[in-house]
């Protein structure tokens, strides 16, 4: 019998760090394309601002327990190392698209 692990919930610091890195390093259209590439129906987010989009996308993925692919991709694409995100990636399961 396979044991089901409890869902991983972000701490406020992890949530804030991920949102800030997304908003700082990517343009809104780039984020929408990326959301599409990761299988997110981004059109459900009606936010016009990049900050609002990032906030809603992170919350959406967290509720669906799909943050692992986003965090992995952020760490691969962003040159600066965010210690909070590195620690978060270590807690998350591997990304299996």
C-alpha positions, 0 to 999 in steps of 0.5 A: 500500500502506497503511503500518501504524504501530507500536502506541503504548505508554504511558509509566509517567507517562502510564498513571499520569496517566490512571488517576489522572484517571479515579479522581479525577473519576468515580464507579465506575458512571459509569466503567462506563457510559462504558466501555459507551458506548465499546464496552468489555465492562466486565463482564470487569473484576471489580474492586470498587474504582474504582482497580482498575477504572481500572487494568484499563480503561486496560490493556485499552484499551492492549492493544487500541490503543483509548486515543485515544477515552478520552483525548479524552473525558477531556480534554473532560470534565475541567476541569483540564488534565493536561499529560501527557494533553495530550501523550499526546493529541497522540501518539495517532491521532484517535478514530474510533468 
